Amino acid sequence: MKKCFVIMPYGGDDEIKQRRFKGVFESIISPAARMAGYEPKRSDIAGEPGSITQDIVRDLANSDIVVADLTDANPNVFYELGVRHAFMKGSTVHIIDQAHQLPFDVRGYRAIEYSTDLGQVSEAVARIAEQIKKRQTQSAHSDNPVHDALPELPRNFMDTGDSALREQLRSLQATNQQLQEANDRLSERLSKIDPEPIEKKSPEVDVDALLDKAYEVMKSTGQYAVLSLRQAMQKGPEAFVKELRAVLKSPYLVENDFLEMVILCKEAGLDGHRRAVMELAWRRFPHSDRLLITFADALDDSPNEDDRNRGRVMLEKRLGIEYTDGTLRYSRTRPFEEFIEAVLLLFNYYNRSGKLDWILSVVESLPGPQAGDPAILRNKARALGKLGRVPEAEEAFLQAVKADPTDDVSISWYGDFLDDQGKYPGAYEQLEESVLADPEDGKNFIQLAIQILNRGYHRSADGQIRGPIDRHARARFAVPLVMKALEGQPSAPLIQEAVRVLVRGGALAEAQAIASGQRPEGSFNTGPLDYLLTRIEQRKARVEGMHAA
C-alpha cells in the first residue's frame, strides 16, 4: 500500500492537547488516508528506532503523499512542511481545525478545514480522502510557494539523481531519433515536389531574448507578482494600483495569484479594485468554487444593487437554490466544499434586501447537520427576530451560542437582538462576551464602543452595568475601546470603521486624530476597557491552570 506520512502537532507536555491530536490522527486522518488507498504513519507512533529527525526527513522525501495539520501554527510542523515543499512540487495536503486561521504564508493555498464534533467527523474524513486522491493525480501542479516562486525546480527532488538523469537522457535520445526519422521523411517528400536541391539553414536563435522572456514570465506570476504588489503598497495607493494594472495583464496568473491580490486590495481598502480583480479571475476560471465565493463576497460589498443581485444569482445557481411551488428551497446538485460560507453569503443578500422569509425557507430545507451549524442557526435567529417572532428568535440564538460558546459572531448578534428588544444592559453584557470570545478581533471592541455611544450603558467601577449616562459623556468611555481595537497594525477598513463610529458619536476631535494616524488626547474613562482586560487575563490564567493540572 502507498504511504501517507502525517506531520502534525503532538501536544508537547500538554496531556489534553496530546489526547486531542492523537484523536484527530486516529479518528480523522488515518481513516481518510486508508479510504484513499494509503497507509498512514505518524513519526511518534510508527517511527523506526534511531534518529527521529533523519527518519522524518526520509519520510518527507519518500512518502507518496503528506498530510500536514497546521492547527496551532506549530513551528515543528511548519519546518517539516517547508522541507516537504522543497522536496515535492505537489502531493501535499494541508488541513486545519476550523476554529483556527491559516498563517499568511500558506493562506493562498487550499487547506481542508475539519471539526472534531462527532457529527462532522465523517464529513471531514471524506473531504480529506477526496483531497488526497486529487493531490496524487495532480502531482504536476504546484501546491506550495517554493515551487511557485522557483518553477524551474524538478517536480520531485529525487529526479536530480544520476539514474533519473540517465533515464531523461534515454528519453531525449529516443525523441531525437523520432524527430530525425520524421525529418528524413519530410525531406524525401519535399524532394519529390521540388527536385532542385534545397539549401537548409537553421535560423539564428537569440538566447538572451528567450531567457529575458522567460524571466518576465516568472516575474509576472505567483509570489513574484504578490511581492511586487506588497512593495508598491508601501509607496501608497497610486503606486499599488499602477503595479496592479501591470500584473493583471499577465496571461500566466493562476487562481491563487488572484486570491492573494484580492487580500491585498481588501487590506488597502480598495473595494472597487477588488471587484475588478475578481471579474478578471472569474472570466479565466469560471468553474472554481473558491473564486465563486470570493467574487460573490466582493459583489456583496458593492454599493451598486445590480452587482449585489448578480452575486446572489451566481450563488443560488451554484448551490441549487430553487423556487418550488412558490417556496425557495435548497437542492444540492453536486459536492460544494465551501457550502456553509456560500450559504451565509447568500443570507447576507437576503437580509440586506429584506427577504427574511427566504432565509427561513432555505434553512428549513437544509439537511440536519447543516441546519444545526451555529452560523446557520444565528442567521435563522436574526431573521425570526426581525420578523417579530421574538420567543422563537431567542430560542434559536441560545441554540447557536450553546452549539459554539466561542463563536463571537453568534454572541454579538444575540446582543444586537437584545438591544432591539430594549434590553440594553443584557445587550451590553453579550457584547462584552463577544470580546471575551475573541479578544484579538478589533471589531468586537468597536461594537461595544458603539453600544456605549448609542445607549449610554457602561460597566462601572463596582462591576455593575449602569446607565444611561449623558450623551456628551459617552465618548469618554467609548474612545479607549476604539483605541484598543486599533492596537498593532490595523487594516485600512478597520481604521475607517473606527473613524465613522466616533464621528457618529460626536467625538470629532478623536476621529480626526485617528484619521491622521495620531493618538487622541484628552481625559477618558478606561473602566469598561479595564474590566474586559481583567476578565481576559483571568480567563487566560484559568486555561493555563487547566493545562498545568
C-alpha positions as CSV (number, residue, x, y, z in Angstrom):
1,M,0.0,0.0,0.0
2,K,1.2,3.5,-0.8
3,K,2.4,5.5,2.2
4,C,0.9,8.7,3.7
5,F,3.1,10.5,6.1
6,V,1.4,12.8,8.6
7,I,3.0,15.9,10.1
8,M,1.0,17.5,12.9
9,P,1.4,18.8,16.5
10,Y,1.7,16.2,19.2
11,G,0.7,18.4,22.1
12,G,4.1,18.6,23.8
13,D,3.7,18.3,27.6
14,D,0.0,19.3,27.4
15,E,-1.8,16.0,28.1
16,I,-5.1,17.5,26.9
17,K,-3.6,18.5,23.5
18,Q,-1.8,15.2,23.3
19,R,-5.1,13.3,23.5
20,R,-6.8,15.7,21.2
21,F,-4.3,15.5,18.4
22,K,-3.9,11.7,18.8
23,G,-7.7,11.5,18.4
24,V,-7.6,13.7,15.3
25,F,-4.9,11.3,13.8
26,E,-6.8,8.1,14.7
27,S,-10.4,9.3,14.0
28,I,-10.0,11.6,11.0
29,I,-6.6,11.5,9.3
30,S,-5.9,7.7,9.4
31,P,-9.4,6.7,8.1
32,A,-9.2,9.4,5.4
33,A,-5.8,8.0,4.2
34,R,-7.0,4.4,4.2
35,M,-10.1,5.4,2.4
36,A,-7.9,7.0,-0.3
37,G,-5.7,3.8,-0.5
38,Y,-2.8,4.9,1.7
39,E,-1.2,3.6,4.8
40,P,-0.9,6.5,7.4
41,K,2.2,7.0,9.5
42,R,2.9,9.4,12.3
43,S,6.5,9.6,13.5
44,D,5.9,9.4,17.2
45,I,3.5,6.4,16.7
46,A,5.1,4.3,14.0
47,G,8.7,5.6,13.8
48,E,11.7,3.3,13.5
49,P,14.5,3.1,16.1
50,G,17.3,5.6,15.6
51,S,17.4,9.3,14.8
52,I,13.9,10.7,14.7
53,T,15.0,13.7,12.7
54,Q,16.6,11.6,10.0
55,D,13.5,9.3,9.9
56,I,11.2,12.3,9.5
57,V,13.3,13.7,6.6
58,R,13.4,10.3,4.9
59,D,9.6,10.0,5.3
60,L,9.1,13.6,3.9
61,A,11.2,12.7,0.9
62,N,9.9,9.2,0.1
63,S,6.2,9.3,1.1
64,D,3.7,9.2,-1.8
65,I,1.5,11.8,0.0
66,V,2.0,14.0,3.1
67,V,-0.9,15.3,5.2
68,A,0.1,18.4,7.2
69,D,-2.2,19.5,10.1
70,L,-1.4,23.3,10.5
71,T,-3.5,23.7,13.7
72,D,-1.9,25.9,16.4
73,A,0.8,27.1,13.8
74,N,3.3,24.6,15.4
75,P,6.9,25.6,14.5
76,N,8.0,21.9,14.1
77,V,5.1,21.2,11.7
78,F,5.9,24.3,9.6
79,Y,9.6,23.3,9.5
80,E,8.7,19.8,8.3
81,L,6.2,21.3,5.8
82,G,8.9,23.6,4.4
83,V,11.1,20.6,3.9
84,R,8.3,18.7,2.1
85,H,7.6,21.8,-0.1
86,A,11.2,21.9,-1.1
87,F,11.2,18.2,-1.9
88,M,7.9,18.0,-3.8
89,K,6.0,20.2,-6.2
90,G,2.7,18.5,-5.3
91,S,1.3,15.6,-3.3
92,T,0.9,17.6,0.0
93,V,-2.5,18.1,1.6
94,H,-3.0,20.9,4.1
95,I,-5.6,20.6,6.8
96,I,-6.6,22.7,9.8
97,D,-9.1,22.8,12.7
98,Q,-11.9,25.1,11.6
99,A,-11.5,27.1,14.8
100,H,-8.0,28.3,13.7
101,Q,-6.8,30.6,11.0
102,L,-4.1,29.8,8.4
103,P,-0.9,31.8,8.7
104,F,-0.3,34.3,5.8
105,D,2.5,32.3,4.1
106,V,0.1,29.4,3.2
107,R,-3.2,31.3,3.1
108,G,-3.2,31.3,-0.6
109,Y,-3.1,27.5,-0.8
110,R,-6.1,25.2,-0.2
111,A,-6.5,23.8,3.3
112,I,-9.3,21.4,4.3
113,E,-11.0,22.5,7.5
114,Y,-12.1,19.8,9.9
115,S,-14.1,19.7,13.1
116,T,-13.8,17.2,16.0
117,D,-17.5,17.4,16.7
118,L,-18.9,13.8,16.3
119,G,-21.5,14.9,13.8
120,Q,-18.9,16.3,11.5
121,V,-16.1,13.8,11.7
122,S,-17.3,11.6,8.8
123,E,-17.7,14.6,6.6
124,A,-14.1,15.7,7.4
125,V,-12.8,12.1,6.7
126,A,-14.5,12.1,3.3
127,R,-13.2,15.6,2.3
128,I,-9.6,14.8,3.3
129,A,-9.7,11.4,1.4
130,E,-11.0,13.2,-1.7
131,Q,-8.2,15.8,-1.5
132,I,-5.6,13.1,-1.0
133,K,-6.8,11.3,-4.2
134,K,-6.9,14.7,-6.1
135,R,-3.4,15.7,-5.0
136,Q,-1.9,12.3,-6.1
137,T,-3.4,12.6,-9.5
138,Q,-2.4,16.3,-9.8
139,S,1.2,16.0,-8.6
140,A,2.4,18.0,-11.5
141,H,0.6,21.1,-10.2
142,S,2.3,23.1,-7.5
143,D,0.6,23.2,-4.1
144,N,3.3,25.4,-2.3
145,P,5.1,28.8,-2.6
146,V,8.5,27.2,-3.1
147,H,7.7,25.7,-6.5
148,D,5.5,28.7,-7.4
149,A,8.5,31.0,-6.8
150,L,11.0,28.6,-8.5
151,P,9.2,26.8,-11.3
152,E,12.4,25.5,-12.7
153,L,12.8,23.1,-9.7
154,P,12.2,19.4,-10.5
155,R,8.8,18.1,-9.6
156,N,10.5,15.6,-7.2
157,F,13.9,16.4,-5.8
158,M,14.8,12.7,-6.4
159,D,14.7,13.4,-10.1
160,T,18.1,15.1,-9.8
161,G,19.9,11.8,-9.2
162,D,22.2,10.0,-11.7
163,S,19.6,7.3,-12.5
164,A,17.0,9.9,-13.2
165,L,19.4,11.8,-15.5
166,R,20.2,8.7,-17.4
167,E,16.5,8.0,-17.8
168,Q,15.9,11.5,-19.1
169,L,18.9,11.2,-21.5
170,R,17.4,7.9,-22.9
171,S,14.1,9.6,-23.3
172,L,15.7,12.6,-25.1
173,Q,17.7,10.2,-27.4
174,A,14.5,8.4,-28.3
175,T,12.7,11.6,-29.0
176,N,15.6,12.9,-31.1
177,Q,15.6,9.6,-33.1
178,Q,11.9,10.0,-33.8
179,L,12.4,13.6,-34.9
180,Q,15.3,12.7,-37.2
181,E,13.2,10.0,-38.8
182,A,10.3,12.4,-39.3
183,N,12.7,15.0,-40.8
184,D,14.0,12.4,-43.2
185,R,10.5,11.5,-44.4
186,L,9.6,15.2,-44.8
187,S,12.9,15.9,-46.8
188,E,12.0,12.9,-49.1
189,R,8.5,14.3,-49.8
190,L,9.9,17.8,-50.5
191,S,12.5,16.4,-52.9
192,K,9.7,14.8,-54.9
193,I,7.8,18.1,-55.0
194,D,10.9,20.2,-56.0
195,P,13.8,18.1,-57.3
196,E,16.2,21.0,-57.1
197,P,18.5,20.9,-54.1
198,I,17.1,22.8,-51.1
199,E,19.6,24.8,-49.1
200,K,18.8,24.2,-45.5
201,K,19.9,26.8,-42.9
202,S,18.7,26.9,-39.3
203,P,17.5,30.3,-38.2
204,E,19.6,32.1,-35.7
205,V,18.2,31.8,-32.1
206,D,18.5,34.8,-29.8
207,V,19.3,33.0,-26.5
208,D,19.3,36.3,-24.5
209,A,15.9,37.3,-25.8
210,L,14.4,33.9,-24.9
211,L,15.8,34.0,-21.4
212,D,14.6,37.6,-20.9
213,K,11.2,36.5,-21.9
214,A,11.2,33.6,-19.5
215,Y,12.3,35.9,-16.7
216,E,9.5,38.3,-17.5
217,V,7.0,35.4,-17.3
218,M,8.4,34.3,-14.0
219,K,8.2,37.8,-12.5
220,S,4.5,38.2,-13.6
221,T,3.2,35.2,-11.8
222,G,3.0,33.7,-8.3
223,Q,4.9,35.1,-5.4
224,Y,6.9,37.5,-7.6
225,A,3.7,39.3,-8.6
226,V,2.4,39.4,-5.0
227,L,5.7,40.6,-3.7
228,S,5.8,43.4,-6.2
229,L,2.3,44.4,-5.2
230,R,3.2,44.4,-1.5
231,Q,6.2,46.6,-2.2
232,A,4.1,49.0,-4.2
233,M,1.5,49.1,-1.3
234,Q,4.2,50.6,0.9
235,K,4.5,53.5,-1.5
236,G,0.8,54.4,-1.4
237,P,-2.5,53.6,-3.2
238,E,-1.4,55.1,-6.6
239,A,1.7,53.0,-6.8
240,F,-0.2,49.9,-5.8
241,V,-2.9,50.5,-8.4
242,K,-0.3,51.1,-11.1
243,E,1.5,47.9,-10.3
244,L,-1.8,46.0,-10.1
245,R,-2.7,47.2,-13.6
246,A,0.6,45.8,-14.9
247,V,0.4,42.5,-13.1
248,L,-3.2,41.8,-14.2
249,K,-2.1,41.9,-17.9
250,S,-0.1,38.8,-17.4
251,P,-1.7,35.7,-19.1
252,Y,0.1,33.4,-16.7
253,L,-1.8,34.1,-13.5
254,V,-3.3,31.1,-11.6
255,E,-6.2,31.0,-9.1
256,N,-4.0,31.5,-6.0
257,D,-2.4,34.6,-7.6
258,F,-5.9,36.3,-7.9
259,L,-6.8,35.3,-4.3
260,E,-3.7,36.9,-3.0
261,M,-4.4,40.1,-5.0
262,V,-7.9,40.2,-3.5
263,I,-6.5,40.0,0.0
264,L,-4.1,42.9,-0.8
265,C,-6.9,45.0,-2.3
266,K,-9.0,44.4,0.8
267,E,-6.1,45.4,3.1
268,A,-5.7,48.6,1.1
269,G,-9.4,49.4,1.3
270,L,-9.8,49.3,-2.5
271,D,-13.1,47.5,-2.8
272,G,-13.7,48.6,-6.4
273,H,-10.3,47.2,-7.5
274,R,-11.0,44.1,-5.5
275,R,-14.2,43.5,-7.7
276,A,-12.2,44.3,-10.9
277,V,-9.6,41.6,-10.0
278,M,-12.3,39.1,-9.3
279,E,-14.1,39.9,-12.5
280,L,-11.0,39.0,-14.5
281,A,-10.3,35.9,-12.3
282,W,-13.9,34.7,-12.8
283,R,-13.6,35.0,-16.6
284,R,-10.5,32.9,-16.6
285,F,-11.7,30.2,-14.1
286,P,-15.5,30.1,-14.2
287,H,-15.7,26.6,-12.6
288,S,-13.8,27.4,-9.4
289,D,-15.9,27.2,-6.3
290,R,-13.3,29.2,-4.3
291,L,-13.3,32.0,-6.8
292,L,-17.1,32.0,-6.9
293,I,-17.2,32.6,-3.1
294,T,-14.6,35.3,-3.3
295,F,-16.2,37.1,-6.3
296,A,-19.7,36.9,-4.6
297,D,-18.2,38.4,-1.4
298,A,-16.7,41.3,-3.4
299,L,-20.0,41.9,-5.2
300,D,-21.8,41.8,-1.8
301,D,-19.7,44.8,-0.7
302,S,-20.6,46.8,-3.8
303,P,-22.8,50.0,-3.4
304,N,-24.5,49.0,-6.7
305,E,-27.6,46.9,-6.3
306,D,-27.2,45.2,-9.7
307,D,-23.8,44.0,-8.6
308,R,-25.2,42.6,-5.4
309,N,-28.1,40.9,-7.3
310,R,-25.5,39.4,-9.7
311,G,-23.6,37.8,-6.8
312,R,-26.9,36.5,-5.3
313,V,-27.9,34.8,-8.6
314,M,-24.5,33.2,-9.0
315,L,-24.6,31.7,-5.5
316,E,-28.2,30.4,-5.9
317,K,-27.3,28.8,-9.2
318,R,-24.2,27.0,-7.9
319,L,-25.9,25.9,-4.6
320,G,-29.1,24.7,-6.3
321,I,-31.4,27.2,-4.6
322,E,-34.7,26.8,-6.5
323,Y,-38.3,28.1,-6.3
324,T,-40.7,25.2,-5.9
325,D,-44.4,25.8,-5.5
326,G,-43.8,29.4,-4.6
327,T,-41.2,28.4,-1.9
328,L,-37.5,28.9,-2.0
329,R,-35.7,25.6,-1.3
330,Y,-32.2,24.1,-1.3
331,S,-31.4,21.1,-3.5
332,R,-27.8,20.1,-3.6
333,T,-26.8,19.2,-7.1
334,R,-23.1,18.4,-6.6
335,P,-20.4,18.5,-3.8
336,F,-19.6,22.0,-2.7
337,E,-16.8,22.2,-0.1
338,E,-17.4,25.9,0.7
339,F,-21.1,25.1,1.4
340,I,-21.5,27.0,4.8
341,E,-19.6,30.0,3.6
342,A,-21.7,30.2,0.4
343,V,-25.0,29.9,2.2
344,L,-24.0,32.6,4.8
345,L,-23.0,34.9,2.0
346,L,-26.4,34.3,0.3
347,F,-28.1,35.0,3.6
348,N,-26.3,38.4,3.7
349,Y,-28.0,39.3,0.4
350,Y,-31.4,38.1,1.6
351,N,-31.1,40.0,4.9
352,R,-30.0,43.3,3.2
353,S,-32.9,43.1,0.7
354,G,-35.4,42.3,3.5
355,K,-36.1,38.8,2.2
356,L,-36.2,37.3,5.7
357,D,-38.7,34.6,4.8
358,W,-36.3,33.4,2.1
359,I,-33.7,32.7,4.8
360,L,-36.2,30.7,6.9
361,S,-37.3,28.7,3.8
362,V,-33.7,27.8,2.9
363,V,-32.9,26.8,6.5
364,E,-36.0,24.6,6.7
365,S,-34.9,22.7,3.6
366,L,-31.3,22.1,4.6
367,P,-30.2,18.6,5.8
368,G,-29.9,18.1,9.5
369,P,-26.1,18.6,10.0
370,Q,-26.1,21.8,8.0
371,A,-29.2,23.2,9.6
372,G,-27.6,22.7,13.1
373,D,-24.5,24.6,12.2
374,P,-24.1,27.6,14.6
375,A,-23.7,30.1,11.8
376,I,-26.9,28.8,10.1
377,L,-28.7,29.0,13.5
378,R,-27.7,32.6,14.2
379,N,-29.0,33.6,10.7
380,K,-32.2,31.9,11.4
381,A,-32.5,33.6,14.7
382,R,-31.8,37.1,13.3
383,A,-34.5,36.5,10.6
384,L,-37.0,35.4,13.2
385,G,-36.2,38.4,15.4
386,K,-36.7,40.9,12.5
387,L,-40.0,39.2,11.6
388,G,-41.2,39.8,15.2
389,R,-41.2,36.2,16.2
390,V,-39.3,37.0,19.4
391,P,-39.6,33.8,21.5
392,E,-38.5,31.6,18.5
393,A,-35.7,34.0,17.8
394,E,-34.4,33.9,21.4
395,E,-34.5,30.1,21.4
396,A,-32.6,30.0,18.1
397,F,-29.9,32.4,19.4
398,L,-29.5,30.4,22.6
399,Q,-29.1,27.2,20.5
400,A,-26.4,28.9,18.3
401,V,-24.4,30.1,21.4
402,K,-24.7,26.7,23.0
403,A,-23.6,25.0,19.8
404,D,-20.4,27.0,19.9
405,P,-19.8,29.1,23.0
406,T,-16.6,30.5,21.4
407,D,-18.4,32.0,18.3
408,D,-18.1,35.7,18.9
409,V,-20.3,36.5,15.9
410,S,-23.3,34.5,17.3
411,I,-22.8,36.2,20.7
412,S,-22.6,39.6,19.2
413,W,-25.8,39.1,17.1
414,Y,-27.6,37.9,20.2
415,G,-26.5,41.2,21.8
416,D,-27.9,43.1,18.9
417,F,-31.2,41.2,19.2
418,L,-31.5,42.1,22.9
419,D,-30.8,45.7,22.0
420,D,-33.7,45.6,19.5
421,Q,-35.9,44.4,22.4
422,G,-34.8,47.3,24.5
423,K,-32.9,45.1,26.9
424,Y,-29.8,47.4,26.9
425,P,-27.9,46.0,29.9
426,G,-28.3,42.5,28.6
427,A,-27.2,43.6,25.2
428,Y,-24.1,45.3,26.7
429,E,-23.2,42.1,28.6
430,Q,-23.5,40.0,25.4
431,L,-21.3,42.3,23.5
432,E,-18.7,42.1,26.3
433,E,-18.9,38.3,26.0
434,S,-18.2,38.6,22.2
435,V,-15.0,40.5,23.1
436,L,-14.0,37.7,25.6
437,A,-14.7,35.0,23.0
438,D,-12.3,36.6,20.5
439,P,-10.2,39.5,22.1
440,E,-7.9,39.5,19.0
441,D,-10.7,40.8,16.7
442,G,-10.7,44.6,17.0
443,K,-14.3,44.7,15.5
444,N,-15.6,43.3,18.8
445,F,-14.2,46.2,20.8
446,I,-15.7,48.6,18.3
447,Q,-19.1,47.0,18.6
448,L,-19.1,47.5,22.4
449,A,-18.0,51.1,21.9
450,I,-21.0,51.6,19.5
451,Q,-23.3,50.3,22.2
452,I,-22.0,52.8,24.7
453,L,-22.3,55.7,22.3
454,N,-25.8,54.7,21.2
455,R,-27.4,53.6,24.6
456,G,-25.2,55.2,27.3
457,Y,-24.8,52.0,29.3
458,H,-21.3,51.0,30.6
459,R,-19.5,48.8,33.1
460,S,-18.9,50.9,36.3
461,A,-16.0,50.6,38.7
462,D,-18.1,48.4,41.1
463,G,-18.5,45.9,38.3
464,Q,-22.2,46.7,37.6
465,I,-23.7,47.7,34.3
466,R,-25.1,51.2,34.8
467,G,-26.7,53.9,32.7
468,P,-27.8,55.6,30.6
469,I,-25.3,58.4,31.0
470,D,-25.5,61.8,29.3
471,R,-24.8,61.6,25.5
472,H,-22.0,64.2,25.7
473,A,-20.1,62.0,28.3
474,R,-20.4,58.7,26.4
475,A,-17.3,59.2,24.2
476,R,-15.1,59.3,27.3
477,F,-16.0,55.6,27.9
478,A,-16.0,54.6,24.2
479,V,-12.7,56.0,22.9
480,P,-10.4,53.7,25.0
481,L,-12.3,50.7,23.5
482,V,-11.8,52.0,20.0
483,M,-8.1,52.6,20.6
484,K,-7.7,49.0,21.9
485,A,-9.3,47.8,18.7
486,L,-6.6,49.6,16.7
487,E,-3.6,48.2,18.5
488,G,-0.9,46.6,16.4
489,Q,-1.2,47.1,12.7
490,P,-4.9,47.6,12.0
491,S,-6.3,47.2,8.4
492,A,-7.5,50.3,6.5
493,P,-11.2,49.1,6.7
494,L,-10.9,48.8,10.5
495,I,-9.5,52.3,10.8
496,Q,-12.2,53.7,8.6
497,E,-14.9,52.0,10.7
498,A,-13.4,53.4,13.9
499,V,-13.4,56.9,12.4
500,R,-17.1,56.6,11.3
501,V,-18.1,55.3,14.7
502,L,-16.5,58.2,16.5
503,V,-17.9,60.8,14.1
504,R,-21.4,59.4,14.5
505,G,-20.9,59.5,18.3
506,G,-19.9,63.2,18.2
507,A,-16.2,62.6,19.1
508,L,-15.0,64.6,16.2
509,A,-11.6,65.6,17.6
510,E,-10.8,61.9,18.4
511,A,-11.9,60.8,15.0
512,Q,-9.7,63.4,13.3
513,A,-6.7,62.3,15.4
514,I,-7.2,58.6,14.4
515,A,-7.7,59.5,10.7
516,S,-4.4,61.4,10.9
517,G,-2.6,58.4,12.4
518,Q,-2.3,60.1,15.9
519,R,-3.4,59.0,19.3
520,P,-6.4,61.0,20.7
521,E,-5.6,63.3,23.6
522,G,-8.0,64.0,26.5
523,S,-9.4,62.7,29.7
524,F,-11.0,59.3,29.2
525,N,-12.7,56.7,31.4
526,T,-11.0,53.4,31.0
527,G,-13.4,51.5,33.3
528,P,-15.2,49.4,30.7
529,L,-11.9,48.5,29.0
530,D,-10.1,47.7,32.3
531,Y,-12.9,45.4,33.3
532,L,-12.6,43.5,30.0
533,L,-8.8,43.3,30.2
534,T,-9.1,41.8,33.7
535,R,-11.6,39.2,32.5
536,I,-9.3,38.3,29.6
537,E,-6.3,37.8,31.9
538,Q,-8.5,35.8,34.4
539,R,-9.6,33.5,31.5
540,K,-6.0,33.0,30.3
541,A,-5.0,32.1,33.8
542,R,-7.8,29.5,34.2
543,V,-6.8,27.9,30.8
544,E,-3.2,27.8,31.8
545,G,-4.1,26.3,35.2
546,M,-6.1,23.6,33.5
547,H,-3.2,22.8,31.2
548,A,-0.8,22.7,34.1
549,A,-3.1,20.3,36.0
